[in-house]
């Protein structure tokens, strides 16, 4: 299998927000109901931007949280996939948060450098396949046959379904965050994202026997 190549994200994003996150005084009663019960008044900018479309926020939030907090991948692998995708997409917002999550989930400094800069790295065979899947989904919107065969021997059926949806979700988010120019939060507000309860180990790491 080819060595994962350096991530080459696009270089530019809007210098200023095109659609600013909702400030507390701008929120309707519906938007307050959606946001304040979860976050309090200081809401991370991703969520206070999507909440400008309340119906979409209601539909999207459970899916987002399913992938983030109930993933069938162990946290380290979930973050490996997210960070690789965010780097390929040039999403500074996603990287700011998930590099921290990744370190907390067990990715080493060398792992993180390889995910965001590419080059040679001693990945395990399983990690190499996951990185390849993220690269292929970003480049071609399809996992190659060779990568799929390798993954099929290692992942459960449910993980095989989740993997392209997880990567695809973070490609979608990167496009939204970069297109709208969603800015990074203050450190105090950013730390709220770390309060999201994420399992230490999902326990779904057995080989797929349904293939």
N, C-alpha and C positions, 0 to 999 in steps of 0.2 A: 504494500500500500504506500502511496506517495507520502513523503514527509509533509505535515501541515505547513503551509506557506505563511509568510508574514501577513497580518491583517493590514489592509490598505483602505481605511475608511475615507469617505469624502472629506474634503478639507474645510468646507464652509457651512455656516449656519447663520440665520438672521442675527445681527448684532444686538437687536432689541426685540423683546417679545412682540409678536404680531397680534396675539390675543392674550392679554394679561390674566394671571390667576385671579379668581374672585377674592377681593378683600372682604372682611366681615361686614362692612356697611353696605356692600353691593349685593349681598346674598338675599334672595327671596326666602320666604318661609320654607318652601319646598327644598331649596338648596341648603338651608340651615339644617333641616331635618336629615338630609343625606350626609352632611359633612360633620356637624358638630358632635353628634352622638358618638362618632368613631374617634375623632381627632381633637375635639375641643375647638377653640377659636383659631388656633394656629395650625392650619391644614397644609400638608405638603403640596407643592405646586402642581404636581401631576394630577392629583385628585381635585383640587380646587379649579383646575382648568377644565377637566372633563365634565365637572358638575355644571358647567355652562349649558350643557345639554342634559337635563335631568333624566329624561327617559332613557337615553343611551347609557348614562352612568348607572342607572338601576339594572340594566341588562348586562353591562360589562363587569361590574364589580364582583359578582359571584364567580365569574369565569376567571378573572384576574386572581382572586384569592384562592381558588381551587388550585391553580397552577403554582402559586407561590407558597401556600401553606399546607396543601394536601398532595403535593406531587408524589408520584410513585417512584421517583428517583431519589436516592439519598441526597441530602442537602449539598454535599460537595459536588456531585455530578450535576445537579440542577443549576448550581451557580456556575460551573464550568461552561455549560451550554449557554446560559444567559450572558455571561461575560464575553464569550467568544462572539456571540451574535451582536451584542452592543458595540463591541470593538469594530467588527466588520461594517456595521451601519454608521459608525461615527457618532454614537449617541453619548455625549458627555454626561448627560443627566443620568442615564442608566448606569454608566460606569462609576460615577461618583458614589452611588449607593451600593451597587453590587460588588465592587471591589472590596468593600468593607464586609459585606455579607459573605463573600467568598473566603476571605481570610478567616472569618469566624467559623466557617463550615469546614475548614481544613485544607484549603488550597494554599500551597507554599508561595513565598515571594517569587521563586523561579517559575512555578506554575502560572502565576498571574502575569509575570513578564512575558512568558511564552504565549499566553492567550491574547495579549494585547499587542505584542510586537512580533510574534511568530519566530521563525528561525528554528534551529535544532533544539530539541528537548527530549529527555528520556521519558516519554509518555509510556504508561502501561498499554498493552494491546487494547483494553477496554476504553481507556481515555482517548487513545488515538482514533478509535472508531467514532466516538462521540464528537470529537473535534472535527473529523472529516464530515460527519453528518451535518453539523452546523454550517461548515464551509459550503457544502454542496447545496443545502437548502437555500442559503443566501445567494449563491451564484446562479443556480439553475432551477430552484424551486422543486427539487426532486433529489432524493437520496439515490446514489448510484447502486447498480446491481451488486457490485463487489462489497460495498459498505453495508448494504442491506443484508447480504448473506452473513457477514461477520456479526452484525448486531442481532440477527435472528437467533444465533446460537447462544447469545448472552442475556438477552432481555426477555421479559414476559410479553405476552400479547398486548396487555394494557400499556406497557411502556413503549412498545412499538407504535401504538396509536398516539400516545402522549407526546413523544419526542418531536415530530414535525409540528404539532400544535403549540408546544412550548416555544420552539424556535420561531415559528411563524408569529406567535403573539408578540414576541419581543422585537421582531422586524416591524410589525404593525405599530407598536409603541414608539419605536425609534423614528419612524416616519412622521407620526403625529407630533412627538416632542420636538423634533428638528423643524418641521414645517411651521408649527405655531410659535417656535422660539421659546418654549417653556424654560424659564430660568431656574438655576439652582437656588435652594433655600438657604437661609441662615443655618449655621451649625446647630443651633438650638432646635429649630423645626426639623432639620434633617434627621436628628437623632430619634424623632418620633417613629420614623420608618423602622428603626431597629426594634421597636417595641412590638412589632407584628409577631405573633407567636408562630414560630416555625418548628416543626418536629426535628429532633436531633437525628433520628434515623427512621425512614419510612418503612423499612423492613421488607420492601418489595424488590429484592435483588436476586432472586433465584432464576436459573435459566428458563427460557421459554420452552415448555414441553408440548405446546399446542401446535407447533409448526409441522 
